[in-house]
């Protein structure tokens, strides 16, 4: 039975919505209030990434690097080596998109607690188009040794995740969205790095979501229930380290699995789950996300619908998958 406290108004038409980046901004400021070793560095996108809240509160602990993402993480790694806990922020298309080698060599290789915050990830960035719609970051970051990868589901969880990675002593990547998304958790909902959470109990299929796609899977599960399909929804905000125990337990029960991410399915979250199941519990698996292509320019909701990433569109995909794949039980 799920003990995750969902927002009781999560499915109301007027559900509260807020960008996950807003939760990050609050979380960083709160973390800075309790730990003066935390410093912040930005690549000329301070307001967009919501790092201005920290800058305004602690101006002497903030560094504006400018449009120089490779220098951004290199300076941060030096500060980490000197005993600081540096947070870096930019658009995910630029960090880790432009500076992955510096992240690899100066932060991950040396196991320095640099926190890379990639904002404006996914196709929901909208009209900025394919150049700014970072879809490959999950694959890029989860492959790095020592790196923690977190994609919070809503702004409340983003605030919790920020405060936790501030104290985890490891290089970490926090993936954030630009647009407002529904708040489905509460302040009382559990969050721990490395943990996945069952949000809805079911027996016919396991729906595994990360980031803001988890909410869309909750919507899909409600639609599927109208067709006699009892779907279990598991929220996986930590992509690395993956909560193998929770995922395996759910899939063992349902005998089928679907993943959803606003990113490339090849090498991304779906890839991580595919690796896990192929080694430990071979099971029919459907990966929903970007299918080896770039995004397009358009309104955020228009793009999610176009690429099949809304709850309604995913429910159709999941129904087809279920009709074609019997449950597998060892």
C-alpha positions as protocol buffer text, in pm:
chain_id: "A"
residue {
  index: 1
  type: UNK
  ca { x: 0 y: 0 z: 0 }
}
residue {
  index: 2
  type: UNK
  ca { x: 139 y: 341 z: -96 }
}
residue {
  index: 3
  type: UNK
  ca { x: 214 y: 577 z: 194 }
}
residue {
  index: 4
  type: UNK
  ca { x: 325 y: 867 z: -28 }
}
residue {
  index: 5
  type: UNK
  ca { x: 112 y: 1169 z: 49 }
}
residue {
  index: 6
  type: UNK
  ca { x: -25 y: 1307 z: -278 }
}
residue {
  index: 7
  type: UNK
  ca { x: -156 y: 1659 z: -306 }
}
residue {
  index: 8
  type: UNK
  ca { x: -532 y: 1610 z: -253 }
}
residue {
  index: 9
  type: UNK
  ca { x: -597 y: 1861 z: -530 }
}
residue {
  index: 10
  type: UNK
  ca { x: -348 y: 1710 z: -775 }
}
residue {
  index: 11
  type: UNK
  ca { x: -617 y: 1629 z: -1032 }
}
residue {
  index: 12
  type: UNK
  ca { x: -828 y: 1941 z: -996 }
}
residue {
  index: 13
  type: UNK
  ca { x: -852 y: 2169 z: -1297 }
}
residue {
  index: 14
  type: UNK
  ca { x: -703 y: 2451 z: -1089 }
}
residue {
  index: 15
  type: UNK
  ca { x: -422 y: 2244 z: -935 }
}
residue {
  index: 16
  type: UNK
  ca { x: -135 y: 2463 z: -818 }
}
residue {
  index: 17
  type: UNK
  ca { x: 148 y: 2477 z: -1069 }
}
residue {
  index: 18
  type: UNK
  ca { x: 502 y: 2607 z: -1044 }
}
residue {
  index: 19
  type: UNK
  ca { x: 832 y: 2549 z: -1230 }
}
residue {
  index: 20
  type: UNK
  ca { x: 1070 y: 2305 z: -1064 }
}
residue {
  index: 21
  type: UNK
  ca { x: 1341 y: 2570 z: -1100 }
}
residue {
  index: 22
  type: UNK
  ca { x: 1148 y: 2785 z: -850 }
}
residue {
  index: 23
  type: UNK
  ca { x: 1180 y: 2509 z: -591 }
}
residue {
  index: 24
  type: UNK
  ca { x: 1553 y: 2493 z: -659 }
}
residue {
  index: 25
  type: UNK
  ca { x: 1589 y: 2866 z: -597 }
}
residue {
  index: 26
  type: UNK
  ca { x: 1417 y: 2841 z: -260 }
}
residue {
  index: 27
  type: UNK
  ca { x: 1607 y: 2528 z: -168 }
}
residue {
  index: 28
  type: UNK
  ca { x: 1947 y: 2678 z: -247 }
}
residue {
  index: 29
  type: UNK
  ca { x: 1875 y: 2988 z: -39 }
}
residue {
  index: 30
  type: UNK
  ca { x: 1755 y: 2769 z: 251 }
}
residue {
  index: 31
  type: UNK
  ca { x: 2063 y: 2548 z: 226 }
}
residue {
  index: 32
  type: UNK
  ca { x: 2284 y: 2855 z: 227 }
}
residue {
  index: 33
  type: UNK
  ca { x: 2122 y: 2980 z: 546 }
}
residue {
  index: 34
  type: UNK
  ca { x: 2234 y: 2672 z: 740 }
}
residue {
  index: 35
  type: UNK
  ca { x: 2572 y: 2608 z: 574 }
}
residue {
  index: 36
  type: UNK
  ca { x: 2804 y: 2897 z: 494 }
}
residue {
  index: 37
  type: UNK
  ca { x: 3032 y: 2666 z: 292 }
}
residue {
  index: 38
  type: UNK
  ca { x: 2775 y: 2674 z: 11 }
}
residue {
  index: 39
  type: UNK
  ca { x: 2863 y: 2904 z: -276 }
}
residue {
  index: 40
  type: UNK
  ca { x: 2688 y: 2965 z: -608 }
}
residue {
  index: 41
  type: UNK
  ca { x: 2816 y: 3026 z: -959 }
}
residue {
  index: 42
  type: UNK
  ca { x: 2608 y: 3110 z: -1265 }
}
residue {
  index: 43
  type: UNK
  ca { x: 2668 y: 3146 z: -1639 }
}
residue {
  index: 44
  type: UNK
  ca { x: 2478 y: 3472 z: -1696 }
}
residue {
  index: 45
  type: UNK
  ca { x: 2132 y: 3320 z: -1640 }
}
residue {
  index: 46
  type: UNK
  ca { x: 2084 y: 3404 z: -1274 }
}
residue {
  index: 47
  type: UNK
  ca { x: 1718 y: 3501 z: -1282 }
}
residue {
  index: 48
  type: UNK
  ca { x: 1620 y: 3233 z: -1532 }
}
residue {
  index: 49
  type: UNK
  ca { x: 1766 y: 2957 z: -1317 }
}
residue {
  index: 50
  type: UNK
  ca { x: 1632 y: 3120 z: -998 }
}
residue {
  index: 51
  type: UNK
  ca { x: 1980 y: 3149 z: -848 }
}
residue {
  index: 52
  type: UNK
  ca { x: 1914 y: 3520 z: -787 }
}
residue {
  index: 53
  type: UNK
  ca { x: 1748 y: 3430 z: -455 }
}
residue {
  index: 54
  type: UNK
  ca { x: 2084 y: 3304 z: -326 }
}
residue {
  index: 55
  type: UNK
  ca { x: 2274 y: 3591 z: -490 }
}
residue {
  index: 56
  type: UNK
  ca { x: 2058 y: 3853 z: -322 }
}
residue {
  index: 57
  type: UNK
  ca { x: 2082 y: 3684 z: 19 }
}
residue {
  index: 58
  type: UNK
  ca { x: 2455 y: 3605 z: 5 }
}
residue {
  index: 59
  type: UNK
  ca { x: 2622 y: 3837 z: -248 }
}
residue {
  index: 60
  type: UNK
  ca { x: 2973 y: 3760 z: -119 }
}
residue {
  index: 61
  type: UNK
  ca { x: 2917 y: 3389 z: -183 }
}
residue {
  index: 62
  type: UNK
  ca { x: 2798 y: 3433 z: -541 }
}
residue {
  index: 63
  type: UNK
  ca { x: 3013 y: 3447 z: -854 }
}
residue {
  index: 64
  type: UNK
  ca { x: 2885 y: 3553 z: -1195 }
}
residue {
  index: 65
  type: UNK
  ca { x: 3106 y: 3363 z: -1435 }
}
residue {
  index: 66
  type: UNK
  ca { x: 2943 y: 3494 z: -1752 }
}
residue {
  index: 67
  type: UNK
  ca { x: 2885 y: 3303 z: -2074 }
}
residue {
  index: 68
  type: UNK
  ca { x: 3170 y: 3060 z: -2007 }
}
residue {
  index: 69
  type: UNK
  ca { x: 3025 y: 2723 z: -1905 }
}
residue {
  index: 70
  type: UNK
  ca { x: 3354 y: 2535 z: -1924 }
}
residue {
  index: 71
  type: UNK
  ca { x: 3509 y: 2783 z: -1683 }
}
residue {
  index: 72
  type: UNK
  ca { x: 3192 y: 2763 z: -1469 }
}
residue {
  index: 73
  type: UNK
  ca { x: 3249 y: 2405 z: -1355 }
}
residue {
  index: 74
  type: UNK
  ca { x: 3628 y: 2429 z: -1352 }
}
residue {
  index: 75
  type: UNK
  ca { x: 3619 y: 2719 z: -1105 }
}
residue {
  index: 76
  type: UNK
  ca { x: 3355 y: 2530 z: -906 }
}
residue {
  index: 77
  type: UNK
  ca { x: 3578 y: 2224 z: -884 }
}
residue {
  index: 78
  type: UNK
  ca { x: 3859 y: 2441 z: -749 }
}
residue {
  index: 79
  type: UNK
  ca { x: 3628 y: 2587 z: -488 }
}
residue {
  index: 80
  type: UNK
  ca { x: 3518 y: 2236 z: -391 }
}
residue {
  index: 81
  type: UNK
  ca { x: 3880 y: 2132 z: -351 }
}
residue {
  index: 82
  type: UNK
  ca { x: 3922 y: 2430 z: -118 }
}
residue {
  index: 83
  type: UNK
  ca { x: 3638 y: 2309 z: 103 }
}
residue {
  index: 84
  type: UNK
  ca { x: 3338 y: 2486 z: -43 }
}
residue {
  index: 85
  type: UNK
  ca { x: 3014 y: 2330 z: -168 }
}
residue {
  index: 86
  type: UNK
  ca { x: 2962 y: 2494 z: -508 }
}
residue {
  index: 87
  type: UNK
  ca { x: 2635 y: 2501 z: -701 }
}
residue {
  index: 88
  type: UNK
  ca { x: 2657 y: 2588 z: -1070 }
}
residue {
  index: 89
  type: UNK
  ca { x: 2357 y: 2680 z: -1281 }
}
residue {
  index: 90
  type: UNK
  ca { x: 2283 y: 2731 z: -1648 }
}
residue {
  index: 91
  type: UNK
  ca { x: 2049 y: 2593 z: -1911 }
}
residue {
  index: 92
  type: UNK
  ca { x: 2096 y: 2218 z: -1942 }
}
residue {
  index: 93
  type: UNK
  ca { x: 2172 y: 2264 z: -2313 }
}
residue {
  index: 94
  type: UNK
  ca { x: 2489 y: 2447 z: -2206 }
}
residue {
  index: 95
  type: UNK
  ca { x: 2569 y: 2273 z: -1878 }
}
residue {
  index: 96
  type: UNK
  ca { x: 2618 y: 1977 z: -1908 }
}
residue {
  index: 97
  type: UNK
  ca { x: 2564 y: 2016 z: -2284 }
}
residue {
  index: 98
  type: UNK
  ca { x: 2866 y: 2235 z: -2355 }
}
residue {
  index: 99
  type: UNK
  ca { x: 3098 y: 2154 z: -2064 }
}
residue {
  index: 100
  type: UNK
  ca { x: 3061 y: 1778 z: -2015 }
}
residue {
  index: 101
  type: UNK
  ca { x: 3436 y: 1715 z: -2046 }
}
residue {
  index: 102
  type: UNK
  ca { x: 3513 y: 1966 z: -1771 }
}
residue {
  index: 103
  type: UNK
  ca { x: 3246 y: 1811 z: -1550 }
}
residue {
  index: 104
  type: UNK
  ca { x: 3397 y: 1469 z: -1615 }
}
residue {
  index: 105
  type: UNK
  ca { x: 3759 y: 1566 z: -1554 }
}
residue {
  index: 106
  type: UNK
  ca { x: 3744 y: 1828 z: -1279 }
}
residue {
  index: 107
  type: UNK
  ca { x: 3437 y: 1718 z: -1079 }
}
residue {
  index: 108
  type: UNK
  ca { x: 3355 y: 1351 z: -1137 }
}
residue {
  index: 109
  type: UNK
  ca { x: 3707 y: 1213 z: -1181 }
}
residue {
  index: 110
  type: UNK
  ca { x: 3828 y: 1394 z: -870 }
}
residue {
  index: 111
  type: UNK
  ca { x: 3504 y: 1313 z: -683 }
}
residue {
  index: 112
  type: UNK
  ca { x: 3452 y: 1677 z: -588 }
}
residue {
  index: 113
  type: UNK
  ca { x: 3109 y: 1781 z: -453 }
}
residue {
  index: 114
  type: UNK
  ca { x: 3023 y: 2013 z: -742 }
}
residue {
  index: 115
  type: UNK
  ca { x: 2647 y: 2050 z: -794 }
}
residue {
  index: 116
  type: UNK
  ca { x: 2552 y: 2094 z: -1160 }
}
residue {
  index: 117
  type: UNK
  ca { x: 2204 y: 2239 z: -1199 }
}
residue {
  index: 118
  type: UNK
  ca { x: 2068 y: 2204 z: -1553 }
}
residue {
  index: 119
  type: UNK
  ca { x: 1757 y: 2414 z: -1599 }
}
residue {
  index: 120
  type: UNK
  ca { x: 1519 y: 2435 z: -1897 }
}
residue {
  index: 121
  type: UNK
  ca { x: 1556 y: 2065 z: -1980 }
}
residue {
  index: 122
  type: UNK
  ca { x: 1320 y: 1874 z: -2210 }
}
residue {
  index: 123
  type: UNK
  ca { x: 1098 y: 1974 z: -2503 }
}
residue {
  index: 124
  type: UNK
  ca { x: 869 y: 2177 z: -2276 }
}
residue {
  index: 125
  type: UNK
  ca { x: 1124 y: 2460 z: -2302 }
}
residue {
  index: 126
  type: UNK
  ca { x: 894 y: 2544 z: -2593 }
}
residue {
  index: 127
  type: UNK
  ca { x: 954 y: 2804 z: -2863 }
}
residue {
  index: 128
  type: UNK
  ca { x: 1332 y: 2817 z: -2813 }
}
residue {
  index: 129
  type: UNK
  ca { x: 1340 y: 2502 z: -3024 }
}
residue {
  index: 130
  type: UNK
  ca { x: 1574 y: 2209 z: -3065 }
}
residue {
  index: 131
  type: UNK
  ca { x: 1896 y: 2396 z: -2986 }
}
residue {
  index: 132
  type: UNK
  ca { x: 1774 y: 2471 z: -2633 }
}
residue {
  index: 133
  type: UNK
  ca { x: 1567 y: 2158 z: -2569 }
}
residue {
  index: 134
  type: UNK
  ca { x: 1820 y: 1943 z: -2384 }
}
residue {
  index: 135
  type: UNK
  ca { x: 1716 y: 1578 z: -2422 }
}
residue {
  index: 136
  type: UNK
  ca { x: 2048 y: 1396 z: -2384 }
}
residue {
  index: 137
  type: UNK
  ca { x: 2153 y: 1514 z: -2039 }
}
residue {
  index: 138
  type: UNK
  ca { x: 2027 y: 1212 z: -1844 }
}
residue {
  index: 139
  type: UNK
  ca { x: 2234 y: 982 z: -2063 }
}
residue {
  index: 140
  type: UNK
  ca { x: 2538 y: 1211 z: -2042 }
}
residue {
  index: 141
  type: UNK
  ca { x: 2532 y: 1245 z: -1665 }
}
residue {
  index: 142
  type: UNK
  ca { x: 2432 y: 899 z: -1547 }
}
residue {
  index: 143
  type: UNK
  ca { x: 2728 y: 745 z: -1729 }
}
residue {
  index: 144
  type: UNK
  ca { x: 2977 y: 943 z: -1519 }
}
residue {
  index: 145
  type: UNK
  ca { x: 3130 y: 754 z: -1224 }
}
residue {
  index: 146
  type: UNK
  ca { x: 3060 y: 916 z: -884 }
}
residue {
  index: 147
  type: UNK
  ca { x: 2778 y: 1132 z: -1028 }
}
residue {
  index: 148
  type: UNK
  ca { x: 2434 y: 1146 z: -861 }
}
residue {
  index: 149
  type: UNK
  ca { x: 2148 y: 1226 z: -1100 }
}
residue {
  index: 150
  type: UNK
  ca { x: 1817 y: 1367 z: -972 }
}
residue {
  index: 151
  type: UNK
  ca { x: 1507 y: 1477 z: -1167 }
}
residue {
  index: 152
  type: UNK
  ca { x: 1249 y: 1611 z: -918 }
}
residue {
  index: 153
  type: UNK
  ca { x: 881 y: 1568 z: -999 }
}
residue {
  index: 154
  type: UNK
  ca { x: 757 y: 1911 z: -890 }
}
residue {
  index: 155
  type: UNK
  ca { x: 874 y: 2232 z: -725 }
}
residue {
  index: 156
  type: UNK
  ca { x: 828 y: 2106 z: -369 }
}
residue {
  index: 157
  type: UNK
  ca { x: 1043 y: 1805 z: -442 }
}
residue {
  index: 158
  type: UNK
  ca { x: 1301 y: 2021 z: -621 }
}
residue {
  index: 159
  type: UNK
  ca { x: 1342 y: 2226 z: -304 }
}
residue {
  index: 160
  type: UNK
  ca { x: 1392 y: 1910 z: -97 }
}
residue {
  index: 161
  type: UNK
  ca { x: 1636 y: 1765 z: -350 }
}
residue {
  index: 162
  type: UNK
  ca { x: 1844 y: 2083 z: -354 }
}
residue {
  index: 163
  type: UNK
  ca { x: 1884 y: 2082 z: 21 }
}
residue {
  index: 164
  type: UNK
  ca { x: 1981 y: 1713 z: 20 }
}
residue {
  index: 165
  type: UNK
  ca { x: 2240 y: 1728 z: -256 }
}
residue {
  index: 166
  type: UNK
  ca { x: 2393 y: 2024 z: -72 }
}
residue {
  index: 167
  type: UNK
  ca { x: 2490 y: 1783 z: 203 }
}
residue {
  index: 168
  type: UNK
  ca { x: 2558 y: 1456 z: 17 }
}
residue {
  index: 169
  type: UNK
  ca { x: 2932 y: 1516 z: -39 }
}
residue {
  index: 170
  type: UNK
  ca { x: 2919 y: 1397 z: -403 }
}
residue {
  index: 171
  type: UNK
  ca { x: 2918 y: 1546 z: -750 }
}
residue {
  index: 172
  type: UNK
  ca { x: 2551 y: 1575 z: -838 }
}
residue {
  index: 173
  type: UNK
  ca { x: 2329 y: 1673 z: -1130 }
}
residue {
  index: 174
  type: UNK
  ca { x: 1988 y: 1831 z: -1073 }
}
residue {
  index: 175
  type: UNK
  ca { x: 1757 y: 1835 z: -1378 }
}
residue {
  index: 176
  type: UNK
  ca { x: 1497 y: 2113 z: -1387 }
}
residue {
  index: 177
  type: UNK
  ca { x: 1218 y: 2231 z: -1617 }
}
residue {
  index: 178
  type: UNK
  ca { x: 1133 y: 2578 z: -1742 }
}
residue {
  index: 179
  type: UNK
  ca { x: 754 y: 2571 z: -1745 }
}
residue {
  index: 180
  type: UNK
  ca { x: 505 y: 2548 z: -1462 }
}
residue {
  index: 181
  type: UNK
  ca { x: 396 y: 2192 z: -1387 }
}
residue {
  index: 182
  type: UNK
  ca { x: 136 y: 2053 z: -1143 }
}
residue {
  index: 183
  type: UNK
  ca { x: 242 y: 2012 z: -780 }
}
residue {
  index: 184
  type: UNK
  ca { x: 149 y: 1653 z: -693 }
}
residue {
  index: 185
  type: UNK
  ca { x: 351 y: 1610 z: -373 }
}
residue {
  index: 186
  type: UNK
  ca { x: 324 y: 1788 z: -37 }
}
residue {
  index: 187
  type: UNK
  ca { x: 567 y: 1916 z: 223 }
}
residue {
  index: 188
  type: UNK
  ca { x: 495 y: 1594 z: 416 }
}
residue {
  index: 189
  type: UNK
  ca { x: 569 y: 1363 z: 121 }
}
residue {
  index: 190
  type: UNK
  ca { x: 890 y: 1164 z: 168 }
}
residue {
  index: 191
  type: UNK
  ca { x: 1198 y: 1241 z: -37 }
}
residue {
  index: 192
  type: UNK
  ca { x: 1539 y: 1080 z: -9 }
}
residue {
  index: 193
  type: UNK
  ca { x: 1810 y: 1064 z: -270 }
}
residue {
  index: 194
  type: UNK
  ca { x: 1828 y: 709 z: -404 }
}
residue {
  index: 195
  type: UNK
  ca { x: 1466 y: 625 z: -323 }
}
residue {
  index: 196
  type: UNK
  ca { x: 1168 y: 560 z: -551 }
}
residue {
  index: 197
  type: UNK
  ca { x: 809 y: 588 z: -431 }
}
residue {
  index: 198
  type: UNK
  ca { x: 490 y: 401 z: -513 }
}
residue {
  index: 199
  type: UNK
  ca { x: 227 y: 671 z: -569 }
}
residue {
  index: 200
  type: UNK
  ca { x: -55 y: 443 z: -682 }
}
residue {
  index: 201
  type: UNK
  ca { x: -97 y: 70 z: -620 }
}
residue {
  index: 202
  type: UNK
  ca { x: -181 y: -155 z: -913 }
}
residue {
  index: 203
  type: UNK
  ca { x: -152 y: -508 z: -1048 }
}
residue {
  index: 204
  type: UNK
  ca { x: -162 y: -494 z: -1430 }
}
residue {
  index: 205
  type: UNK
  ca { x: 141 y: -283 z: -1522 }
}
residue {
  index: 206
  type: UNK
  ca { x: 410 y: -74 z: -1353 }
}
residue {
  index: 207
  type: UNK
  ca { x: 438 y: 286 z: -1476 }
}
residue {
  index: 208
  type: UNK
  ca { x: 779 y: 428 z: -1387 }
}
residue {
  index: 209
  type: UNK
  ca { x: 819 y: 804 z: -1419 }
}
residue {
  index: 210
  type: UNK
  ca { x: 1097 y: 1050 z: -1353 }
}
residue {
  index: 211
  type: UNK
  ca { x: 1083 y: 1428 z: -1334 }
}
residue {
  index: 212
  type: UNK
  ca { x: 758 y: 1595 z: -1428 }
}
residue {
  index: 213
  type: UNK
  ca { x: 653 y: 1295 z: -1640 }
}
residue {
  index: 214
  type: UNK
  ca { x: 544 y: 1118 z: -1323 }
}
residue {
  index: 215
  type: UNK
  ca { x: 243 y: 1346 z: -1300 }
}
residue {
  index: 216
  type: UNK
  ca { x: 148 y: 1260 z: -1656 }
}
residue {
  index: 217
  type: UNK
  ca { x: 166 y: 892 z: -1566 }
}
residue {
  index: 218
  type: UNK
  ca { x: -69 y: 952 z: -1274 }
}
residue {
  index: 219
  type: UNK
  ca { x: -313 y: 1107 z: -1521 }
}
residue {
  index: 220
  type: UNK
  ca { x: -263 y: 813 z: -1757 }
}
residue {
  index: 221
  type: UNK
  ca { x: -332 y: 565 z: -1474 }
}
residue {
  index: 222
  type: UNK
  ca { x: -664 y: 736 z: -1399 }
}
residue {
  index: 223
  type: UNK
  ca { x: -762 y: 709 z: -1764 }
}
residue {
  index: 224
  type: UNK
  ca { x: -653 y: 346 z: -1782 }
}
residue {
  index: 225
  type: UNK
  ca { x: -865 y: 262 z: -1478 }
}
residue {
  index: 226
  type: UNK
  ca { x: -1172 y: 363 z: -1680 }
}
residue {
  index: 227
  type: UNK
  ca { x: -1077 y: 85 z: -1921 }
}
residue {
  index: 228
  type: UNK
  ca { x: -1034 y: -178 z: -1652 }
}
residue {
  index: 229
  type: UNK
  ca { x: -655 y: -151 z: -1633 }
}
residue {
  index: 230
  type: UNK
  ca { x: -511 y: -125 z: -1281 }
}
residue {
  index: 231
  type: UNK
  ca { x: -176 y: 52 z: -1317 }
}
residue {
  index: 232
  type: UNK
  ca { x: 83 y: 94 z: -1043 }
}
residue {
  index: 233
  type: UNK
  ca { x: 266 y: 429 z: -1061 }
}
residue {
  index: 234
  type: UNK
  ca { x: 620 y: 451 z: -926 }
}
residue {
  index: 235
  type: UNK
  ca { x: 796 y: 787 z: -902 }
}
residue {
  index: 236
  type: UNK
  ca { x: 1173 y: 763 z: -956 }
}
residue {
  index: 237
  type: UNK
  ca { x: 1323 y: 1107 z: -891 }
}
residue {
  index: 238
  type: UNK
  ca { x: 1673 y: 965 z: -844 }
}
residue {
  index: 239
  type: UNK
  ca { x: 1795 y: 817 z: -1170 }
}
residue {
  index: 240
  type: UNK
  ca { x: 2137 y: 740 z: -1025 }
}
residue {
  index: 241
  type: UNK
  ca { x: 2170 y: 563 z: -789 }
}
residue {
  index: 242
  type: UNK
  ca { x: 1858 y: 378 z: -901 }
}
residue {
  index: 243
  type: UNK
  ca { x: 1628 y: 231 z: -636 }
}
residue {
  index: 244
  type: UNK
  ca { x: 1652 y: -121 z: -774 }
}
residue {
  index: 245
  type: UNK
  ca { x: 1467 y: -283 z: -486 }
}
residue {
  index: 246
  type: UNK
  ca { x: 1149 y: -75 z: -523 }
}
residue {
  index: 247
  type: UNK
  ca { x: 1144 y: -105 z: -902 }
}
residue {
  index: 248
  type: UNK
  ca { x: 1203 y: -481 z: -902 }
}
residue {
  index: 249
  type: UNK
  ca { x: 939 y: -539 z: -635 }
}
residue {
  index: 250
  type: UNK
  ca { x: 677 y: -350 z: -834 }
}
residue {
  index: 251
  type: UNK
  ca { x: 760 y: -509 z: -1169 }
}
residue {
  index: 252
  type: UNK
  ca { x: 772 y: -856 z: -1013 }
}
residue {
  index: 253
  type: UNK
  ca { x: 413 y: -796 z: -897 }
}
residue {
  index: 254
  type: UNK
  ca { x: 274 y: -655 z: -1223 }
}
residue {
  index: 255
  type: UNK
  ca { x: 477 y: -845 z: -1483 }
}
residue {
  index: 256
  type: UNK
  ca { x: 498 y: -549 z: -1724 }
}
residue {
  index: 257
  type: UNK
  ca { x: 668 y: -209 z: -1713 }
}
residue {
  index: 258
  type: UNK
  ca { x: 653 y: 128 z: -1887 }
}
residue {
  index: 259
  type: UNK
  ca { x: 898 y: 416 z: -1837 }
}
residue {
  index: 260
  type: UNK
  ca { x: 834 y: 783 z: -1917 }
}
residue {
  index: 261
  type: UNK
  ca { x: 1082 y: 1069 z: -1944 }
}
residue {
  index: 262
  type: UNK
  ca { x: 1105 y: 1404 z: -2119 }
}
residue {
  index: 263
  type: UNK
  ca { x: 1436 y: 1301 z: -2270 }
}
residue {
  index: 264
  type: UNK
  ca { x: 1596 y: 1058 z: -2512 }
}
residue {
  index: 265
  type: UNK
  ca { x: 1497 y: 703 z: -2423 }
}
residue {
  index: 266
  type: UNK
  ca { x: 1830 y: 575 z: -2556 }
}
residue {
  index: 267
  type: UNK
  ca { x: 2074 y: 590 z: -2268 }
}
residue {
  index: 268
  type: UNK
  ca { x: 1831 y: 782 z: -2050 }
}
residue {
  index: 269
  type: UNK
  ca { x: 1602 y: 681 z: -1765 }
}
residue {
  index: 270
  type: UNK
  ca { x: 1433 y: 414 z: -1978 }
}
residue {
  index: 271
  type: UNK
  ca { x: 1776 y: 280 z: -2064 }
}
residue {
  index: 272
  type: UNK
  ca { x: 1866 y: 256 z: -1695 }
}
residue {
  index: 273
  type: UNK
  ca { x: 1549 y: 58 z: -1621 }
}
residue {
  index: 274
  type: UNK
  ca { x: 1607 y: -165 z: -1926 }
}
residue {
  index: 275
  type: UNK
  ca { x: 1957 y: -246 z: -1799 }
}
residue {
  index: 276
  type: UNK
  ca { x: 1822 y: -331 z: -1455 }
}
residue {
  index: 277
  type: UNK
  ca { x: 1540 y: -554 z: -1577 }
}
residue {
  index: 278
  type: UNK
  ca { x: 1748 y: -734 z: -1839 }
}
residue {
  index: 279
  type: UNK
  ca { x: 1998 y: -836 z: -1573 }
}
residue {
  index: 280
  type: UNK
  ca { x: 1769 y: -909 z: -1281 }
}
residue {
  index: 281
  type: UNK
  ca { x: 1410 y: -959 z: -1400 }
}
residue {
  index: 282
  type: UNK
  ca { x: 1358 y: -989 z: -1778 }
}
residue {
  index: 283
  type: UNK
  ca { x: 1016 y: -832 z: -1832 }
}
residue {
  index: 284
  type: UNK
  ca { x: 821 y: -674 z: -2120 }
}
residue {
  index: 285
  type: UNK
  ca { x: 917 y: -306 z: -2119 }
}
residue {
  index: 286
  type: UNK
  ca { x: 792 y: -2 z: -2310 }
}
residue {
  index: 287
  type: UNK
  ca { x: 1000 y: 317 z: -2302 }
}
residue {
  index: 288
  type: UNK
  ca { x: 812 y: 643 z: -2361 }
}
residue {
  index: 289
  type: UNK
  ca { x: 1011 y: 955 z: -2435 }
}
residue {
  index: 290
  type: UNK
  ca { x: 1193 y: 1113 z: -2726 }
}
residue {
  index: 291
  type: UNK
  ca { x: 1244 y: 849 z: -2993 }
}
residue {
  index: 292
  type: UNK
  ca { x: 1593 y: 924 z: -3127 }
}
residue {
  index: 293
  type: UNK
  ca { x: 1505 y: 1267 z: -3263 }
}
residue {
  index: 294
  type: UNK
  ca { x: 1539 y: 1633 z: -3176 }
}
residue {
  index: 295
  type: UNK
  ca { x: 1262 y: 1860 z: -3060 }
}
residue {
  index: 296
  type: UNK
  ca { x: 1079 y: 2139 z: -3241 }
}
residue {
  index: 297
  type: UNK
  ca { x: 963 y: 2491 z: -3170 }
}
residue {
  index: 298
  type: UNK
  ca { x: 613 y: 2533 z: -3028 }
}
residue {
  index: 299
  type: UNK
  ca { x: 410 y: 2595 z: -2717 }
}
residue {
  index: 300
  type: UNK
  ca { x: 510 y: 2364 z: -2428 }
}
residue {
  index: 301
  type: UNK
  ca { x: 179 y: 2178 z: -2401 }
}
residue {
  index: 302
  type: UNK
  ca { x: 156 y: 2156 z: -2780 }
}
residue {
  index: 303
  type: UNK
  ca { x: 498 y: 1991 z: -2791 }
}
residue {
  index: 304
  type: UNK
  ca { x: 420 y: 1744 z: -2513 }
}
residue {
  index: 305
  type: UNK
  ca { x: 106 y: 1641 z: -2699 }
}
residue {
  index: 306
  type: UNK
  ca { x: 288 y: 1620 z: -3032 }
}
residue {
  index: 307
  type: UNK
  ca { x: 553 y: 1389 z: -2892 }
}
residue {
  index: 308
  type: UNK
  ca { x: 305 y: 1172 z: -2702 }
}
residue {
  index: 309
  type: UNK
  ca { x: 412 y: 1285 z: -2355 }
}
residue {
  index: 310
  type: UNK
  ca { x: 76 y: 1384 z: -2206 }
}
residue {
  index: 311
  type: UNK
  ca { x: -124 y: 1156 z: -1979 }
}
residue {
  index: 312
  type: UNK
  ca { x: -392 y: 1111 z: -2245 }
}
residue {
  index: 313
  type: UNK
  ca { x: -146 y: 1022 z: -2520 }
}
residue {
  index: 314
  type: UNK
  ca { x: 54 y: 792 z: -2294 }
}
residue {
  index: 315
  type: UNK
  ca { x: -259 y: 607 z: -2186 }
}
residue {
  index: 316
  type: UNK
  ca { x: -317 y: 506 z: -2550 }
}
residue {
  index: 317
  type: UNK
  ca { x: 43 y: 393 z: -2588 }
}
residue {
  index: 318
  type: UNK
  ca { x: 23 y: 193 z: -2265 }
}
residue {
  index: 319
  type: UNK
  ca { x: -306 y: 27 z: -2365 }
}
residue {
  index: 320
  type: UNK
  ca { x: -151 y: -86 z: -2694 }
}
residue {
  index: 321
  type: UNK
  ca { x: 155 y: -220 z: -2511 }
}
residue {
  index: 322
  type: UNK
  ca { x: -61 y: -414 z: -2265 }
}
residue {
  index: 323
  type: UNK
  ca { x: -271 y: -563 z: -2544 }
}
residue {
  index: 324
  type: UNK
  ca { x: 43 y: -687 z: -2716 }
}
residue {
  index: 325
  type: UNK
  ca { x: 238 y: -814 z: -2415 }
}
residue {
  index: 326
  type: UNK
  ca { x: 120 y: -1065 z: -2159 }
}
residue {
  index: 327
  type: UNK
  ca { x: 232 y: -1030 z: -1798 }
}
residue {
  index: 328
  type: UNK
  ca { x: 554 y: -1212 z: -1724 }
}
residue {
  index: 329
  type: UNK
  ca { x: 605 y: -1379 z: -1389 }
}
residue {
  index: 330
  type: UNK
  ca { x: 910 y: -1584 z: -1295 }
}
